[in-house]
Amino acid sequence: MAEQVAAMCDQLIKALMVIMDPETSQIYRLEALKFCEEFKETSTLCVPCGLQLADKNQPAVVRHFGLQILEHVIKFRWNNMQQHEKVQLKECAMQLLTNGTHSILEEESHVKDALSRIVVEMIKREWPQHWPDMLKEMETLSSHG
């Protein structure tokens, strides 16, 4: 499965580069955009690919797209996920907040915004019933800067 995730991430990165390239024709840009949107809507690899693309070693535009994938999963697939999948995604998002970003002054604002939207969407769905320690976790995170 790791090979499948890596291959899909490579395809998504190539599609993003086509979308972002000002020299790309409108037809190719639309095809790449359609590929990315279909991936978010239908793929079972959204969470692993989103996490891999959101890695802080990736370029900011790739990281932002990875975070958008995760936000989409939370918004539109959360109710269909198993509880252990939700917990794993929440833990990964908190790990991204802790170690997955550059320092607050170095990090791109659109990446910080995308990550904060993920946390907000999880809070809407999980707190306080399934995430009673959320305030303590946020306080601990704030002490790290």
C-alpha positions in Angstrom: 0.0 0.0 0.0 2.9 2.4 0.7 4.0 2.1 -3.0 0.4 2.9 -4.1 0.3 5.9 -1.8 3.7 7.1 -3.0 2.7 6.7 -6.7 -0.6 8.6 -6.1 1.2 11.4 -4.3 3.6 11.7 -7.2 0.7 12.0 -9.6 -1.0 14.6 -7.4 2.2 16.6 -7.2 2.6 16.6 -11.0 -1.0 17.7 -11.3 -0.5 20.5 -8.9 2.6 21.7 -10.8 0.5 21.7 -14.0 -2.2 23.8 -12.3 0.3 26.2 -10.8 2.4 26.7 -13.9 1.5 29.9 -15.7 2.7 28.4 -19.0 0.2 25.6 -18.9 -2.7 25.7 -21.4 -6.2 26.0 -20.0 -7.1 22.5 -21.2 -4.3 20.8 -19.3 -4.9 22.9 -16.2 -8.6 21.9 -16.2 -7.7 18.2 -16.6 -5.2 18.4 -13.7 -7.8 20.2 -11.6 -10.4 17.6 -12.4 -7.9 14.8 -11.5 -7.3 16.5 -8.1 -11.0 17.0 -7.4 -11.9 13.5 -8.3 -9.2 12.2 -6.1 -10.6 14.1 -3.1 -14.1 12.9 -3.8 -13.5 9.2 -4.5 -10.1 7.9 -3.4 -9.7 5.7 -0.4 -6.1 7.0 -0.2 -7.1 10.5 0.9 -5.8 10.4 4.4 -2.4 8.7 3.8 -1.8 10.9 0.7 -3.0 14.0 2.5 -0.6 13.3 5.4 2.3 12.6 3.1 1.7 15.7 1.0 1.4 17.8 4.2 4.9 16.8 5.3 7.0 19.9 6.1 9.7 18.8 3.7 7.3 19.4 0.8 6.9 22.8 -1.0 4.2 25.0 0.6 1.8 24.6 -2.3 2.0 20.8 -2.0 1.6 21.0 1.8 -1.5 23.3 1.4 -3.1 20.8 -1.0 -2.4 17.9 1.4 -4.1 19.8 4.2 -7.0 20.6 1.9 -7.4 16.9 1.2 -7.5 16.2 5.0 -10.1 19.0 5.5 -12.2 17.6 2.8 -12.2 14.1 4.4 -13.2 15.6 7.8 -16.0 17.7 6.3 -17.5 15.1 4.0 -16.5 11.6 5.1 -16.2 12.0 8.9 -19.6 10.4 9.6 -18.7 7.4 7.5 -15.3 6.8 9.2 -14.7 4.1 11.9 -13.9 5.5 15.3 -10.3 4.3 15.2 -9.8 6.1 11.9 -11.1 9.3 13.4 -8.8 9.0 16.4 -5.9 8.3 14.1 -6.6 11.3 11.9 -7.0 13.5 15.0 -3.7 12.3 16.4 -2.0 13.0 13.1 -3.5 16.5 12.9 -2.3 17.2 16.4 1.1 15.8 15.4 1.2 18.2 12.4 0.5 21.1 14.8 3.3 20.0 17.1 6.0 19.0 14.8 4.7 19.2 11.2 5.2 22.9 10.7 8.0 25.4 10.5 8.3 28.0 13.3 5.4 30.4 13.5 7.4 33.2 11.9 8.7 31.1 9.0 5.6 29.1 8.1 3.5 30.3 5.2 0.3 31.9 6.3 -1.9 29.8 3.9 -0.4 26.6 5.4 -1.1 27.8 9.0 -4.7 28.7 7.9 -5.3 25.3 6.3 -4.0 23.5 9.4 -6.2 25.6 11.7 -9.3 24.8 9.5 -8.6 21.1 10.0 -8.5 21.5 13.7 -11.7 23.6 13.7 -13.5 21.0 11.6 -12.5 18.2 14.1 -13.5 20.3 17.1 -17.0 20.9 15.5 -17.5 17.1 15.2 -15.7 15.7 18.3 -15.8 18.2 21.1 -16.8 17.8 23.9 -18.4 14.3 23.6 -15.5 12.4 22.0 -12.6 14.8 22.8 -12.9 16.0 26.4 -9.2 16.8 26.7 -9.2 19.1 23.7 -8.7 22.3 25.8 -5.8 20.8 27.7 -4.2 19.6 24.4 -4.6 23.1 22.9 -3.1 24.7 26.0 -0.1 22.3 25.8 0.3 23.2 22.2 0.2 26.9 22.8 3.0 26.5 25.3 5.2 25.2 22.5 4.5 28.3 20.4 
